[in-house]
Amino acid sequence: MNPVVVLDVVGLTPRLLRHMPRLSRLAETGFRAPLGTVLPAVTCSAQSTFLTGEMPSGHGIVGNGWYFRDLGEVFLWRQHNGLVGGEKVWDAARAAAPGYTVANVCWWYAMGADVDWTVTPRPVYHADGRKDPDCYTYPPELHDELTATLGTFPLFSYWGANAGITSSAWICRAAEQIMAAHDPDLTLVYVPHLDYDLQRYGPSSAQAAAAAAELDVTLGPLLASATARGATVVALSEYGITDVSRPVHVNRLLRSEGLLNVYTQAGMEYLDPWTSRAFAVADHQVAHVYVRDPADVALVAKLCSGLSGVEQVLGRAEQAGYGLDHDRAGELVLVAGPDAWFTYYYWLDDAAAPDFARLVEIHRKPGYDPAELFFDPAGPAAAKGRAALALLRKKIGMRYTMSVVGLDAGARAVRGSHGRLPTGPDDAPVLLCSDPAAARDRIAATEVKGLLLRLAGLTS
């Protein structure tokens, strides 16, 4: 068997590869090809397709989150691998080669996956509400092996206003350490750095080019380590990030039409999914709209199609054409226009927003919130001051909230997004591989699993 290392370089496109000479060398000795993606072109859906060879209609991951109808709750960023249907690449590999070993370094749905080594971000949630950086590992002793040499997982550079290269560097060094100590047959490495400044400033910005160059340097030692092991290296991306300039507030439309309900506690409004006739789970440039009564679907579709920034409204039949027709999907799926993206906001007055709206709180918000990447643009100095005070309260053992996220001002600051299918090759996903024998003119997302099995020498 041939060892294979797969680098999921989030947001990698031909536009950015121009600033990444080390990564580009993979194509000089091997090949480079356009890589198809799925709708929605978001992390959880794309990764699940890569690893199962199935569309979302098969593996069931219809986005980074959805409305769990059986629980009556919206959840994003769940971590249990049991949510992913279909045969995983490691199951197929072991059918051909019993004992095939796999390391998952921060790919999503890591917990409970039947792999040999797992690392994934996992904060310590203290009983008093404090949240401290940490990671989950399997086997458990891997945690101390990694943190003894690399330090604590840098959670606050993995997401939020301070997100940056530190987290990607930690992940890359962890992958090197696991390869050196355990020699996996397949090593999956998630590298998120390009997600940050491309969403903050857009892919056309100077900051985006600088982020690509910075990441290329960080990837250098990992690429060298993989090559020294004689591994075949694959670098791929889930999606390309494109320039955007306007947020679209679907839930505010549905509320103003009397379709979305809220309830109020302590002066704060919360989405009421149990009594709402319709509401949207926003996920970058795609939104799942859940409509309780089938008789309302046509009305909701007409309202959404008339909202500026909505390009497509997909009913069940149209969803099937994109491989998205799964029970978890909304009765309607909205696709934003090229320059637009969807907020989760459902309140009509910022004074009534729930307190978690101003926090980095990916598990409590009923939709994705890229405003978390900024200190409140309406007053960044004040937001940084509040953050410093919160850290001081934390250090002396007092309760605190890190209230730094802007609401409408934060949404207006976002300059990059993804989720639509790409409209041009320069900002579309790409795959690079160090083995020229596997060269293809184009690779579909559903073909990545088969490619990895061939590169491992398990299929012809």
C-alpha positions as CSV (number, residue, x, y, z in Angstrom):
1,M,0.0,0.0,0.0
2,N,1.1,3.6,-0.7
3,P,0.7,6.1,2.1
4,V,-1.6,9.1,1.2
5,V,-1.8,12.5,2.8
6,V,-4.9,14.7,2.0
7,L,-4.7,18.4,2.7
8,D,-8.1,20.1,2.8
9,V,-6.9,23.6,2.1
10,V,-10.1,25.5,2.7
11,G,-10.9,28.1,0.0
12,L,-8.0,27.1,-2.3
13,T,-8.5,28.3,-5.9
14,P,-6.4,28.9,-9.0
15,R,-6.5,32.6,-8.1
16,L,-4.8,31.9,-4.7
17,L,-2.3,29.3,-6.0
18,R,-0.5,32.1,-7.8
19,H,0.8,33.1,-4.3
20,M,1.6,29.6,-3.1
21,P,4.8,28.2,-4.8
22,R,5.4,25.4,-2.4
23,L,1.9,23.9,-2.8
24,S,1.9,24.6,-6.5
25,R,5.0,22.3,-6.9
26,L,2.7,19.3,-6.4
27,A,1.3,19.9,-9.8
28,E,4.8,20.3,-11.3
29,T,5.7,16.7,-10.5
30,G,2.1,15.4,-10.5
31,F,-1.0,17.1,-11.9
32,R,-3.7,19.8,-11.2
33,A,-7.3,19.6,-12.1
34,P,-10.5,21.5,-11.5
35,L,-12.5,19.9,-8.7
36,G,-16.3,19.8,-8.7
37,T,-18.2,20.6,-5.5
38,V,-21.7,20.2,-4.3
39,L,-24.7,22.4,-3.4
40,P,-24.3,23.7,-0.8
41,A,-20.6,24.3,-1.3
42,V,-19.8,24.3,2.4
43,T,-17.4,22.4,4.6
44,C,-19.6,19.6,6.1
45,S,-21.4,18.8,2.9
46,A,-18.3,18.8,0.7
47,Q,-16.1,16.8,3.1
48,S,-18.9,14.2,3.5
49,T,-19.1,13.9,-0.3
50,F,-15.3,13.5,-0.6
51,L,-15.2,10.7,2.0
52,T,-18.3,8.8,0.9
53,G,-18.5,9.4,-2.9
54,E,-22.2,10.3,-2.3
55,M,-24.2,13.5,-2.9
56,P,-25.9,15.1,0.1
57,S,-29.1,13.2,-0.8
58,G,-27.1,10.1,0.0
59,H,-25.0,10.9,3.0
60,G,-27.5,13.3,4.5
61,I,-25.2,16.3,5.3
62,V,-27.3,19.0,3.7
63,G,-25.2,21.8,5.1
64,N,-23.1,22.8,8.1
65,G,-26.4,22.4,10.1
66,W,-30.1,22.1,9.7
67,Y,-33.4,21.9,11.6
68,F,-33.6,18.6,13.4
69,R,-37.3,18.0,13.0
70,D,-37.4,15.2,15.5
71,L,-35.8,17.5,18.2
72,G,-37.4,20.7,17.2
73,E,-34.0,22.5,17.3
74,V,-31.6,24.1,14.8
75,F,-28.1,22.7,15.3
76,L,-24.9,23.7,13.4
77,W,-21.5,22.1,13.6
78,R,-22.4,18.8,15.2
79,Q,-19.5,16.5,15.5
80,H,-20.7,12.9,15.6
81,N,-19.7,10.8,12.6
82,G,-22.9,8.8,12.9
83,L,-24.8,11.7,11.2
84,V,-23.0,10.9,8.0
85,G,-24.5,8.1,5.9
86,G,-22.8,6.1,3.2
87,E,-19.7,4.0,3.1
88,K,-16.6,6.0,4.2
89,V,-13.3,5.7,2.4
90,W,-11.7,3.9,5.3
91,D,-14.4,1.3,5.3
92,A,-13.8,0.6,1.6
93,A,-10.1,0.6,2.1
94,R,-10.3,-2.0,5.0
95,A,-12.5,-4.2,2.9
96,A,-9.6,-4.4,0.4
97,A,-6.8,-4.3,3.0
98,P,-7.7,-5.3,6.6
99,G,-5.7,-3.3,9.1
100,Y,-5.6,-0.1,6.9
101,T,-4.9,2.8,9.3
102,V,-6.3,6.4,9.2
103,A,-5.6,9.6,11.0
104,N,-8.2,12.4,11.0
105,V,-6.6,15.7,11.9
106,C,-9.5,18.2,12.2
107,W,-11.7,17.1,9.3
108,W,-15.4,17.5,10.4
109,Y,-17.6,14.8,11.9
110,A,-14.5,13.3,13.5
111,M,-16.0,12.1,16.8
112,G,-17.0,8.5,16.7
113,A,-15.5,7.9,13.2
114,D,-14.0,4.5,12.9
115,V,-10.4,5.7,12.4
116,D,-7.2,5.0,14.3
117,W,-6.2,8.6,15.4
118,T,-8.5,11.6,15.8
119,V,-7.8,15.2,16.6
120,T,-10.6,17.8,16.6
121,P,-11.2,21.1,18.3
122,R,-13.2,20.7,21.5
123,P,-13.3,23.4,24.2
124,V,-13.6,22.7,27.9
125,Y,-17.1,23.8,28.9
126,H,-16.9,24.5,32.6
127,A,-20.0,24.3,34.8
128,D,-19.9,28.0,35.5
129,G,-20.1,28.9,31.8
130,R,-16.4,29.5,31.1
131,K,-15.0,28.1,27.9
132,D,-11.3,27.2,27.6
133,P,-9.3,26.1,24.6
134,D,-8.7,22.4,24.1
135,C,-9.1,19.5,21.7
136,Y,-10.6,16.0,21.7
137,T,-8.4,13.1,20.6
138,Y,-8.6,9.4,20.1
139,P,-7.0,7.5,21.6
140,P,-7.1,9.7,24.7
141,E,-3.4,9.6,25.3
142,L,-2.8,11.3,21.9
143,H,-4.0,14.5,23.6
144,D,-1.0,14.7,26.0
145,E,1.4,13.6,23.2
146,L,0.4,16.5,21.1
147,T,-0.1,19.2,23.7
148,A,3.2,18.4,25.4
149,T,5.1,19.4,22.3
150,L,2.7,21.9,20.6
151,G,0.9,23.4,23.6
152,T,-2.9,23.8,24.0
153,F,-4.9,23.8,20.8
154,P,-5.3,27.5,19.9
155,L,-9.1,27.6,19.8
156,F,-9.4,31.4,19.7
157,S,-7.2,31.6,16.5
158,Y,-9.4,28.8,14.9
159,W,-12.5,31.0,14.8
160,G,-13.5,34.5,15.8
161,A,-12.0,38.0,15.5
162,N,-8.5,36.7,16.3
163,A,-8.7,33.8,13.9
164,G,-5.4,33.4,12.0
165,I,-2.4,31.3,11.1
166,T,-1.7,30.0,14.6
167,S,-4.4,27.4,14.5
168,S,-3.5,26.1,11.0
169,A,0.2,25.9,12.1
170,W,-0.8,23.9,15.1
171,I,-2.9,21.5,13.0
172,C,0.0,21.0,10.5
173,R,2.5,20.3,13.2
174,A,0.1,17.9,14.8
175,A,-0.2,16.0,11.5
176,E,3.6,15.9,11.2
177,Q,3.9,14.5,14.7
178,I,1.2,11.8,14.1
179,M,2.8,10.7,10.8
180,A,6.2,10.5,12.5
181,A,5.0,8.5,15.5
182,H,2.3,6.3,14.0
183,D,2.8,6.2,10.2
184,P,-0.9,6.1,9.1
185,D,-1.8,4.8,5.7
186,L,-4.2,7.7,5.2
187,T,-3.8,11.1,6.8
188,L,-6.5,13.7,6.5
189,V,-5.5,17.2,7.4
190,Y,-7.9,20.2,7.6
191,V,-6.2,23.6,7.1
192,P,-8.7,26.5,7.6
193,H,-6.5,29.6,7.3
194,L,-7.8,30.9,4.0
195,D,-11.3,31.0,5.4
196,Y,-10.6,34.0,7.5
197,D,-9.3,37.0,5.5
198,L,-11.1,35.9,2.4
199,Q,-14.4,36.3,4.2
200,R,-13.3,39.4,6.0
201,Y,-11.8,41.2,3.0
202,G,-12.8,39.2,-0.1
203,P,-10.7,37.0,-2.4
204,S,-9.6,40.0,-4.6
205,S,-8.0,41.8,-1.6
206,A,-4.4,42.2,-0.8
207,Q,-5.1,40.5,2.5
208,A,-6.3,37.4,0.7
209,A,-3.0,37.2,-1.3
210,A,-1.0,37.7,1.9
211,A,-3.0,34.9,3.7
212,A,-2.2,32.5,0.8
213,A,1.5,33.3,0.9
214,E,1.6,33.0,4.7
215,L,-0.2,29.6,4.6
216,D,2.2,28.4,1.8
217,V,5.1,28.9,4.2
218,T,3.3,27.1,7.0
219,L,2.5,24.1,4.8
220,G,6.2,23.8,3.7
221,P,7.4,21.5,6.6
222,L,4.3,19.3,6.3
223,L,4.8,18.8,2.6
224,A,8.4,18.0,3.2
225,S,7.5,15.4,5.9
226,A,5.0,13.8,3.6
227,T,7.4,13.6,0.8
228,A,10.1,12.1,3.0
229,R,7.7,9.3,4.0
230,G,7.2,8.5,0.3
231,A,3.5,9.5,0.6
232,T,1.4,10.6,-2.3
233,V,0.1,14.1,-1.4
234,V,-3.4,15.4,-2.5
235,A,-4.3,19.0,-1.8
236,L,-7.9,20.0,-2.5
237,S,-10.6,22.5,-1.5
238,E,-14.2,22.3,-0.6
239,Y,-15.2,25.5,-2.3
240,G,-14.0,28.8,-3.6
241,I,-14.8,32.1,-1.7
242,T,-16.1,34.9,-3.9
243,D,-16.6,38.6,-3.4
244,V,-19.9,39.7,-1.8
245,S,-21.2,43.1,-0.8
246,R,-24.7,42.6,0.7
247,P,-26.4,40.5,3.4
248,V,-29.9,39.2,2.8
249,H,-32.3,38.8,5.8
250,V,-34.7,36.0,4.9
251,N,-36.0,35.5,8.4
252,R,-36.8,39.2,8.8
253,L,-39.0,38.9,5.6
254,L,-40.7,35.8,7.0
255,R,-41.3,37.5,10.3
256,S,-42.7,40.7,8.7
257,E,-45.2,38.5,6.8
258,G,-46.4,36.8,10.0
259,L,-44.8,33.4,9.2
260,L,-42.0,33.4,11.7
261,N,-42.6,33.6,15.4
262,V,-40.4,34.6,18.3
263,Y,-40.8,34.4,22.1
264,T,-39.3,36.9,24.5
265,Q,-37.3,36.3,27.7
266,A,-35.5,38.9,29.7
267,G,-36.2,41.4,27.0
268,M,-34.5,39.2,24.3
269,E,-36.2,37.6,21.3
270,Y,-35.6,34.0,20.5
271,L,-36.6,32.1,17.3
272,D,-39.6,29.9,18.0
273,P,-39.3,27.0,15.5
274,W,-42.2,25.1,17.1
275,T,-44.9,27.5,16.2
276,S,-43.4,29.3,13.2
277,R,-45.1,28.6,9.9
278,A,-41.7,29.1,8.1
279,F,-38.2,30.0,9.0
280,A,-34.7,29.8,7.4
281,V,-31.5,28.2,8.5
282,A,-28.9,30.4,6.9
283,D,-25.6,28.8,5.8
284,H,-23.4,31.3,3.8
285,Q,-25.0,31.6,0.4
286,V,-27.6,28.8,0.9
287,A,-30.6,28.8,3.2
288,H,-32.9,25.9,4.1
289,V,-36.4,27.2,4.6
290,Y,-38.6,24.9,6.7
291,V,-42.3,25.3,6.1
292,R,-44.6,23.6,8.6
293,D,-47.7,23.3,6.5
294,P,-47.4,22.1,2.9
295,A,-50.2,24.5,1.9
296,D,-47.8,27.4,2.7
297,V,-44.9,26.2,0.5
298,A,-46.1,28.1,-2.6
299,L,-46.7,31.3,-0.7
300,V,-43.3,31.1,1.0
301,A,-41.6,30.4,-2.3
302,K,-43.2,33.4,-3.9
303,L,-42.2,35.7,-1.1
304,C,-38.6,34.4,-1.1
305,S,-38.3,34.7,-4.9
306,G,-39.2,38.4,-4.6
307,L,-36.5,39.1,-2.0
308,S,-33.6,41.0,-3.5
309,G,-30.4,38.9,-3.3
310,V,-32.2,35.6,-3.8
311,E,-31.3,34.0,-7.1
312,Q,-32.9,30.6,-6.9
313,V,-35.8,29.0,-4.9
314,L,-35.5,25.2,-5.0
315,G,-38.5,23.0,-4.2
316,R,-38.2,19.3,-3.7
317,A,-38.1,18.6,-7.5
318,E,-35.4,21.2,-8.1
319,Q,-33.4,19.9,-5.1
320,A,-33.2,16.5,-6.7
321,G,-31.5,18.0,-9.7
322,Y,-28.6,19.1,-7.3
323,G,-28.5,15.9,-5.3
324,L,-29.9,17.7,-2.3
325,D,-33.3,16.0,-1.9
326,H,-32.9,14.6,1.6
327,D,-35.4,14.6,4.5
328,R,-33.1,17.0,6.4
329,A,-33.3,19.7,3.7
330,G,-35.8,22.5,3.9
331,E,-39.0,22.3,2.0
332,L,-37.4,25.1,0.1
333,V,-33.7,25.8,-0.5
334,L,-32.6,29.3,-1.4
335,V,-29.4,30.2,-3.3
336,A,-28.1,33.7,-3.1
337,G,-27.0,35.9,-6.0
338,P,-23.3,36.1,-6.7
339,D,-22.7,39.2,-4.6
340,A,-25.0,38.2,-1.7
341,W,-25.2,35.9,1.4
342,F,-27.8,35.0,4.0
343,T,-27.9,36.1,7.6
344,Y,-29.8,34.2,10.3
345,Y,-31.1,37.5,11.8
346,Y,-34.8,37.3,12.8
347,W,-35.2,40.3,15.1
348,L,-36.4,43.6,13.7
349,D,-34.6,45.8,16.3
350,D,-31.0,45.2,17.5
351,A,-32.1,46.1,21.0
352,A,-34.2,42.9,21.1
353,A,-31.4,40.6,19.8
354,P,-30.5,37.7,22.1
355,D,-27.2,38.1,24.0
356,F,-25.6,35.3,22.1
357,A,-25.9,37.3,18.9
358,R,-23.0,39.5,20.1
359,L,-20.8,36.6,21.1
360,V,-18.8,34.0,19.1
361,E,-21.3,31.3,19.7
362,I,-21.5,28.9,16.8
363,H,-23.6,26.3,18.6
364,R,-26.4,28.6,19.9
365,K,-27.1,30.7,16.8
366,P,-29.7,29.2,14.5
367,G,-27.6,29.9,11.4
368,Y,-24.1,30.8,10.3
369,D,-22.6,34.2,11.4
370,P,-19.5,35.5,9.6
371,A,-19.7,38.7,11.6
372,E,-18.0,36.7,14.3
373,L,-14.7,37.2,12.3
374,F,-14.7,40.9,13.3
375,F,-14.5,43.1,16.3
376,D,-17.7,45.1,16.0
377,P,-17.1,47.4,13.0
378,A,-19.5,50.0,14.6
379,G,-17.0,50.5,17.4
380,P,-13.9,48.2,17.1
381,A,-11.9,50.0,19.8
382,A,-14.8,49.7,22.3
383,A,-15.2,46.0,21.3
384,K,-11.6,45.3,22.0
385,G,-11.9,47.1,25.3
386,R,-14.8,44.9,26.3
387,A,-12.8,41.9,25.3
388,A,-9.8,42.9,27.4
389,L,-12.2,43.5,30.4
390,A,-13.8,40.1,29.9
391,L,-10.4,38.4,29.8
392,L,-9.4,40.2,33.1
393,R,-12.7,39.0,34.7
394,K,-11.9,35.5,33.5
395,K,-8.4,35.5,34.9
396,I,-9.6,36.5,38.4
397,G,-12.4,33.9,38.3
398,M,-15.4,36.1,37.7
399,R,-18.2,35.4,35.2
400,Y,-17.8,37.2,31.9
401,T,-19.2,37.5,28.3
402,M,-17.0,38.2,25.3
403,S,-19.5,40.7,23.7
404,V,-17.6,41.8,20.7
405,V,-19.6,40.9,17.6
406,G,-21.4,43.5,15.6
407,L,-24.9,42.9,14.3
408,D,-26.0,44.8,11.2
409,A,-22.7,46.6,11.1
410,G,-20.9,43.2,11.3
411,A,-23.0,41.8,8.5
412,R,-22.3,44.8,6.3
413,A,-18.5,44.3,6.8
414,V,-18.4,40.8,5.3
415,R,-16.7,40.8,1.9
416,G,-16.4,37.1,1.0
417,S,-18.8,34.1,1.0
418,H,-19.4,30.7,-0.6
419,G,-22.1,28.1,-0.9
420,R,-23.2,28.6,-4.5
421,L,-21.9,26.5,-7.2
422,P,-18.9,28.3,-8.9
423,T,-19.5,30.5,-11.9
424,G,-15.9,30.6,-13.2
425,P,-12.7,28.5,-12.9
426,D,-10.6,31.1,-11.2
427,D,-12.6,31.0,-8.0
428,A,-13.6,27.4,-8.1
429,P,-12.2,24.5,-6.1
430,V,-9.0,22.8,-7.4
431,L,-7.2,19.5,-6.7
432,L,-3.4,19.0,-6.9
433,C,-1.8,15.6,-6.6
434,S,1.9,14.5,-6.5
435,D,1.3,11.3,-8.6
436,P,1.1,12.0,-12.3
437,A,-0.2,8.6,-13.0
438,A,-3.6,9.6,-11.6
439,A,-4.0,12.7,-13.8
440,R,-7.5,13.6,-14.9
441,D,-8.8,16.6,-16.8
442,R,-11.5,17.2,-14.2
443,I,-12.5,15.5,-10.9
444,A,-16.0,15.5,-9.5
445,A,-16.5,15.7,-5.7
446,T,-18.0,12.3,-5.8
447,E,-14.9,10.9,-7.4
448,V,-12.4,11.9,-4.7
449,K,-13.1,8.7,-2.6
450,G,-12.3,6.5,-5.6
451,L,-9.2,8.6,-6.4
452,L,-7.8,8.1,-2.8
453,L,-8.4,4.3,-3.1
454,R,-6.5,4.2,-6.3
455,L,-3.6,6.3,-5.0
456,A,-3.4,3.9,-2.1
457,G,-3.0,1.0,-4.5
458,L,-6.3,-0.6,-3.4
459,T,-8.2,-0.4,-6.7
460,S,-7.1,-0.1,-10.3
